[in-house]
Amino acid sequence: MVSGETPFPDGYSKIPAGRMVHVHAKDCTIGEDHKSAWVALGTGDIDWTGQIAALARDGYSGWISLETHWAGPGGDKHEASRICGRNLKKLAG
């Protein structure tokens, strides 16, 4: 997304499902100026609902690691990780 691609489904479809061994979860938005801004997981431009569903459909059994780049409310990175962790749990439901 940051480099101009659409991670899901476009990027995901370019890699054979059997080659997926680890997933990093983070989210962002891209503004009209093409600058990215990190946001809480599940609230940005990345289709995490579709991505996680596709991973499950394709038999992915590896880890999904939370990679919080978002600074969080008031710059509280710990709270940002807690929020993103809760969001990931809901998305993976």
Secondary structure, 3 states (H helix, E strand, C coil): CCCCCCHHHHHHHCCCHHHCCEEEECEEEECCCCCEEEECCCCCCCCHHHHHHHHHHCCCCCEEEECCCCCCHHHCHHHHHHHHHHHHHHHHC
